[in-house]
Each structure stands twice: as structure tokens, then as C-alpha cells.
Amino acid sequence: MSKVLVTDSLFVKKKHVEMLERQGIEVQRLDKPKATEDELIEAIHDAEGYILGGVETVTERIINSAPKLKAIVFTGAGYKEFIPCYELAKSRNISIANAPGGNSYAVSEYTIALILAMTRNIFDLGRTGKCGFMTTPSIIDKSVGIIGMGNIGLLVAKHLKALGVEDVTYFSKKRKHHIESGFGISYTPIEEIARRSDIITLHSSKDAGYAYFDRELVDLMKTNSLLINTSYPDAVDENALLERLSRNEISAAFDAPPKRQDFNDLPLSRWYSSNSQTAFNTDGAIETVSAMAVTSMINLLASGEDLFKVV
């Protein structure tokens, strides 16, 4: 009988775990959102599969303590942050799979919410009630630059077009002509997006690297522009961003708290961040990624192939 370790019951639903059991797979639950290395080593030593449902880090020690391990499935898209030793795993012929697109709609929805809230000054006005009547800009006549045109970036473009935004551009490592013609958006170099856009929204994967929206790009942003980041916390040069925010030159909203505490002193009209990464946390998204992860694991153990996408 195969054995699968499943962590964190929030992202792997009980009904989907029962799918594993109906396949004759023994399931070991470790219901912690962030299990320690020692806890994982103890739990995984005789497992053939590991569904990573929490935010724990899979280390070399964990991989080396699991001689029977055949597959790791992550309940999200960007797995490298949580499995930094993925090269070691692959060298041992351990399959690594994820749930591509499972939370894309949730993140795109959250992105649009941040764009609207910051442009219409909802956070600041709602908290302070400082003004009985005032006008705010609309997003319709804004130029929006999308950096990263994967599942999420494309959905953001569709939402913007549906809301009436005409000037939508994008940058991606690979130009996507079918998207340009199909949705009326244009490819633009990243420097030009930084220079001309009223709103810039980041959707590149972790593969883009640390602070890929670097000081040069932050400095290129025009006065009163807005930067949205729902990709990953380290995507932007924090020091450069804080300098421009402190001078009241730009605004920004992130789906993760910054490392520097100075950001907390900024007014809500200029800066907003959630307490943790929450853009992907909708009931529907969790249901989807849970089903995808379990289905992937069943198939990987049975045939070695992932029904969705092996990364």
C-alpha cells in the first residue's frame, strides 16, 4: 500500500483526502500550516507521496530522509519558494507537480479590487471619513501596464477590458501575438511600461528573481502612478519604492507585508498591504487546488504522469 503525507487541512480538503483512501492509499495527516523540519522528517520517512498543503519549506534533509518518495505535489503554482531543493528532488527522480491556474481567478479578482480601491482612495476615505464629498479618478481613462502574461496576467487584462479600460499594455519574456490580437492589448518593453503607465501590476513568477522590478524601474515610474504587486513579496526593490512613496510621488498596494517597518508610517492614500499573502485565498480557489493536487498525486503514483502540468 502506498503512503502519502498531507500537510495543512486548510488547502487539502477532507473529501479530496478520501479520494486517496478510496484508491487504497494510506494517508498521514500533519495538520499544521507550517510544520518544522524535524516534524516533516519524522512524518515523511516511509511516504511515497507528499502533498504540500502548508507553507513549510522542503529542505535537503527532508528529501534525504524519504528514500521511498516518488512525488511531491504543491497546492499552488510557484513551488520553488517552498521546495528550494527541487533540483535535488528531480535528480532522485522525484516528480514535482503543482496546481497551475487553480487560483488564477482569485488573484486576478484581488488585483482588480486593489486597483479600484487605491485609484478611488477607498482605503483612506473609508477609515478616516475625513471628507463628506470629494472627487476621485476613474480607471477607465488610465493606462495600465501588466508585467507577466500568464494565467493571472491574462485574466487581469480581460477584467480591465470588461471595465472599459482601453489602454492596456503588457510585458512578458515571450511575446504572445494571439493575446494581442484577441484582446486588443499591445506588447511594450518593461522600461516603457514603467515610464508611461498610470497603473502597473506585477504578475511574474518567482523565476523572475529577486527585485526584478528594480530601482531603475521604480525610478522610471511617473508621478502619481500606482504599483500593484500580487505576485510575490520580493518582486520589488523595497528601498527604492519606500523612497518614492515617502516623497508622495507614487502609490502602491501589495498582497504581502514588506520587510521594512517604515512602510507602516505611510498614509493609506499612498500605501496598502495585507497582513499576509491572501489574494489566492477564496473558497473556490482552495477547493480547486485541493482537487487538482490530489488528482495529480493519484495519477503520479499510478502512472508517473501528471494530468495537469509537471513543472
C-alpha positions as CSV (number, residue, x, y, z in Angstrom):
1,M,0.0,0.0,0.0
2,S,1.3,3.4,-1.0
3,K,1.5,6.1,1.7
4,V,1.0,9.8,1.2
5,L,1.9,12.6,3.6
6,V,-0.6,15.5,3.5
7,T,0.1,18.8,5.3
8,D,-2.3,21.5,6.4
9,S,-6.0,20.7,6.2
10,L,-6.9,24.2,5.0
11,F,-5.6,23.7,1.5
12,V,-6.3,19.9,1.2
13,K,-10.0,19.2,1.8
14,K,-11.2,16.1,3.7
15,K,-13.4,15.0,0.8
16,H,-10.3,15.0,-1.5
17,V,-8.2,13.1,1.0
18,E,-11.0,10.5,0.9
19,M,-10.3,10.2,-2.8
20,L,-6.8,9.0,-2.0
21,E,-8.1,6.5,0.6
22,R,-10.6,5.1,-2.0
23,Q,-7.6,4.3,-4.2
24,G,-6.1,2.2,-1.4
25,I,-3.6,4.9,-0.4
26,E,-2.7,5.3,3.2
27,V,-2.9,8.9,4.2
28,Q,-0.9,10.5,7.0
29,R,-2.1,14.0,8.0
30,L,0.2,16.6,9.5
31,D,-2.4,19.4,10.1
32,K,0.0,22.3,10.6
33,P,0.2,25.3,8.3
34,K,4.0,25.4,8.8
35,A,5.4,22.2,10.0
36,T,9.0,22.2,11.2
37,E,11.8,20.4,9.5
38,D,12.0,17.8,12.3
39,E,8.3,17.2,12.2
40,L,8.4,16.6,8.4
41,I,11.4,14.3,8.7
42,E,9.6,12.1,11.2
43,A,6.4,12.1,9.1
44,I,7.8,11.5,5.6
45,H,10.4,8.8,6.2
46,D,8.2,6.0,4.7
47,A,6.0,8.0,2.4
48,E,5.9,7.6,-1.4
49,G,3.9,10.9,-1.9
50,Y,3.9,14.3,-0.3
51,I,1.1,16.8,-0.8
52,L,2.5,20.1,0.3
53,G,-0.6,22.0,1.6
54,G,1.1,24.3,4.1
55,V,3.8,26.9,3.8
56,E,6.6,24.7,5.1
57,T,10.0,24.6,3.4
58,V,11.1,21.3,1.9
59,T,14.8,21.0,2.7
60,E,17.5,18.7,1.6
61,R,17.4,16.9,5.0
62,I,13.7,16.2,4.4
63,I,14.3,14.8,0.9
64,N,17.2,12.7,2.1
65,S,15.1,11.2,4.9
66,A,12.5,9.9,2.5
67,P,14.0,7.0,0.5
68,K,10.7,5.9,-0.9
69,L,9.5,9.3,-2.0
70,K,8.3,9.4,-5.7
71,A,6.2,12.6,-5.9
72,I,5.7,16.0,-4.3
73,V,2.6,18.0,-5.3
74,F,2.3,21.6,-4.3
75,T,-1.2,23.2,-3.8
76,G,-0.4,26.3,-5.8
77,A,1.6,27.4,-8.8
78,G,5.0,28.8,-7.7
79,Y,6.7,25.9,-5.9
80,K,10.3,27.0,-5.8
81,E,9.9,29.2,-2.8
82,F,8.7,26.2,-0.8
83,I,10.8,23.5,-2.4
84,P,14.2,25.3,-2.8
85,C,15.9,21.9,-3.2
86,Y,13.8,20.9,-6.2
87,E,16.9,20.1,-8.2
88,L,18.0,17.5,-5.7
89,A,14.5,16.0,-5.8
90,K,14.5,15.8,-9.6
91,S,17.9,14.2,-9.5
92,R,16.4,11.5,-7.4
93,N,13.6,11.0,-10.0
94,I,11.1,12.5,-7.6
95,S,8.3,14.1,-9.6
96,I,7.3,17.7,-8.7
97,A,3.8,18.8,-9.7
98,N,1.7,21.9,-8.9
99,A,-1.8,23.2,-9.5
100,P,-1.4,25.6,-12.4
101,G,-4.2,28.0,-12.8
102,G,-6.1,26.8,-9.8
103,N,-6.0,30.1,-8.0
104,S,-5.6,32.4,-11.0
105,Y,-9.1,33.9,-11.0
106,A,-8.9,34.6,-7.2
107,V,-5.6,36.5,-7.6
108,S,-6.9,38.4,-10.7
109,E,-10.0,39.4,-8.8
110,Y,-8.0,40.6,-5.8
111,T,-5.7,42.6,-8.2
112,I,-8.7,44.5,-9.7
113,A,-10.0,45.1,-6.2
114,L,-6.7,46.7,-5.2
115,I,-6.6,48.8,-8.4
116,L,-10.1,50.1,-7.8
117,A,-9.6,50.7,-4.0
118,M,-6.3,52.7,-4.5
119,T,-7.5,54.7,-7.5
120,R,-10.8,55.6,-5.9
121,N,-9.0,56.2,-2.5
122,I,-11.4,53.8,-0.7
123,F,-9.0,52.6,2.0
124,D,-8.1,56.1,3.2
125,L,-11.6,57.7,2.9
126,G,-13.3,54.7,4.4
127,R,-11.1,54.6,7.5
128,T,-10.9,58.3,8.3
129,G,-14.2,59.6,7.0
130,K,-12.2,62.8,6.6
131,C,-14.3,64.3,3.8
132,G,-18.0,64.4,3.1
133,F,-17.6,64.8,-0.6
134,M,-14.7,64.7,-3.0
135,T,-13.9,63.5,-6.5
136,T,-11.5,60.7,-7.3
137,P,-10.1,59.4,-10.6
138,S,-11.6,56.6,-12.6
139,I,-9.6,53.7,-14.0
140,I,-11.3,54.0,-17.4
141,D,-9.0,56.6,-18.7
142,K,-5.9,55.2,-17.1
143,S,-3.1,53.5,-18.9
144,V,-2.4,50.1,-17.3
145,G,0.8,48.0,-17.8
146,I,0.7,44.3,-16.9
147,I,4.1,42.7,-16.3
148,G,3.8,38.9,-16.7
149,M,1.2,37.5,-19.1
150,G,0.5,34.0,-17.7
151,N,-2.9,32.8,-16.5
152,I,-3.3,35.7,-14.0
153,G,-2.0,38.4,-16.2
154,L,-4.4,37.4,-18.9
155,L,-7.4,37.4,-16.6
156,V,-6.4,40.8,-15.3
157,A,-6.3,42.1,-18.9
158,K,-9.8,40.6,-19.5
159,H,-11.2,42.2,-16.4
160,L,-9.8,45.6,-17.2
161,K,-11.2,45.5,-20.7
162,A,-14.6,44.5,-19.4
163,L,-14.5,47.5,-17.1
164,G,-13.9,49.8,-20.1
165,V,-10.1,50.4,-19.8
166,E,-8.8,50.9,-23.3
167,D,-5.1,51.5,-22.8
168,V,-3.7,48.1,-21.7
169,T,-0.2,47.0,-22.4
170,Y,1.9,44.1,-21.3
171,F,5.4,42.8,-21.0
172,S,6.3,39.1,-20.9
173,K,9.5,37.2,-21.6
174,K,7.7,35.6,-24.5
175,R,5.6,37.8,-26.7
176,K,2.0,36.4,-27.2
177,H,0.6,37.6,-30.5
178,H,-2.6,35.7,-30.2
179,I,-3.4,37.6,-27.0
180,E,-2.6,41.0,-28.6
181,S,-5.0,40.4,-31.5
182,G,-7.7,38.6,-29.4
183,F,-8.0,41.1,-26.6
184,G,-6.7,44.4,-28.0
185,I,-3.6,44.8,-25.8
186,S,-0.2,45.6,-27.0
187,Y,3.3,44.3,-26.2
188,T,5.6,47.0,-24.7
189,P,9.2,46.8,-23.2
190,I,9.2,46.8,-19.5
191,E,11.1,50.1,-19.2
192,E,8.5,51.8,-21.4
193,I,5.7,50.3,-19.2
194,A,7.4,51.7,-16.1
195,R,7.8,55.1,-17.8
196,R,4.3,55.6,-19.3
197,S,1.8,53.6,-17.3
198,D,-0.6,55.2,-14.7
199,I,-1.1,51.7,-13.2
200,I,1.5,48.9,-13.2
201,T,0.5,45.4,-11.9
202,L,3.0,42.7,-11.4
203,H,2.3,39.0,-12.2
204,S,5.6,37.4,-13.0
205,S,6.5,34.1,-11.3
206,K,9.2,33.6,-8.7
207,D,11.5,32.6,-11.6
208,A,11.8,36.3,-12.4
209,G,14.2,36.6,-9.4
210,Y,14.7,38.9,-6.5
211,A,13.6,42.5,-7.0
212,Y,13.1,42.1,-10.8
213,F,11.1,45.4,-10.6
214,D,14.3,47.1,-9.6
215,R,15.4,50.6,-8.6
216,E,15.8,51.7,-12.2
217,L,12.2,50.7,-13.0
218,V,10.8,52.2,-9.8
219,D,12.6,55.4,-10.5
220,L,11.1,55.5,-14.1
221,M,7.5,55.5,-12.8
222,K,5.8,58.7,-13.4
223,T,4.4,60.9,-10.7
224,N,1.1,59.8,-9.2
225,S,1.3,56.4,-10.8
226,L,0.2,53.2,-8.9
227,L,2.2,50.0,-8.4
228,I,0.3,46.8,-7.6
229,N,2.1,43.6,-6.6
230,T,0.2,40.4,-6.2
231,S,3.0,38.2,-7.4
232,Y,5.5,37.5,-4.6
233,P,6.9,39.7,-1.8
234,D,10.4,40.2,-3.1
235,A,9.5,41.2,-6.6
236,V,10.2,44.9,-6.0
237,D,13.2,46.9,-4.7
238,E,11.7,47.9,-1.3
239,N,14.2,50.7,-0.6
240,A,13.6,52.4,-4.0
241,L,9.8,52.0,-3.5
242,L,9.9,53.4,0.0
243,E,11.9,56.5,-1.1
244,R,9.3,57.4,-3.8
245,L,6.4,56.7,-1.5
246,S,7.8,58.8,1.2
247,R,8.2,61.7,-1.2
248,N,4.5,61.3,-2.1
249,E,5.4,60.7,-5.7
250,I,3.7,57.3,-6.3
251,S,1.3,54.9,-4.6
252,A,1.5,51.2,-4.1
253,A,-0.6,48.2,-2.9
254,F,0.9,44.7,-2.1
255,D,-0.5,41.3,-1.3
256,A,2.1,40.8,1.4
257,P,3.7,42.9,4.2
258,P,7.1,44.5,3.4
259,K,10.2,43.6,5.4
260,R,10.8,47.2,6.4
261,Q,8.6,48.6,9.1
262,D,8.9,52.2,7.8
263,F,6.1,51.4,5.3
264,N,3.6,51.3,8.3
265,D,4.1,55.1,8.7
266,L,2.8,55.9,5.2
267,P,-0.8,57.1,4.7
268,L,-3.4,54.7,3.3
269,S,-3.8,57.0,0.3
270,R,-0.3,56.1,-0.7
271,W,0.3,52.6,0.6
272,Y,-1.6,49.4,1.5
273,S,-0.5,45.9,2.2
274,S,-2.4,42.8,3.5
275,N,-1.1,41.1,6.6
276,S,0.0,38.0,4.6
277,Q,-0.5,36.7,1.1
278,T,-4.2,36.4,0.8
279,A,-5.0,37.1,-2.9
280,F,-5.4,33.4,-3.7
281,N,-7.5,32.5,-0.6
282,T,-11.0,32.2,-1.8
283,D,-13.3,29.2,-1.1
284,G,-13.4,28.3,-4.7
285,A,-9.7,28.6,-5.3
286,I,-8.9,26.4,-2.3
287,E,-11.5,23.8,-3.5
288,T,-9.9,23.8,-7.0
289,V,-6.3,23.4,-6.0
290,S,-7.1,20.8,-3.4
291,A,-8.9,18.6,-6.1
292,M,-6.0,19.2,-8.6
293,A,-3.3,18.3,-6.1
294,V,-5.0,15.1,-5.0
295,T,-5.8,14.1,-8.6
296,S,-2.2,14.7,-9.6
297,M,-0.9,12.6,-6.7
298,I,-3.1,9.7,-7.6
299,N,-2.0,9.8,-11.2
300,L,1.7,10.2,-10.4
301,L,1.7,7.2,-8.1
302,A,-0.2,5.1,-10.6
303,S,1.5,6.1,-13.9
304,G,4.2,8.6,-13.2
305,E,2.3,11.2,-15.3
306,D,0.7,14.4,-14.1
307,L,-2.8,15.2,-15.6
308,F,-2.2,18.9,-15.4
309,K,1.4,20.1,-15.8
310,V,4.6,18.7,-14.5
311,V,7.0,21.5,-13.6
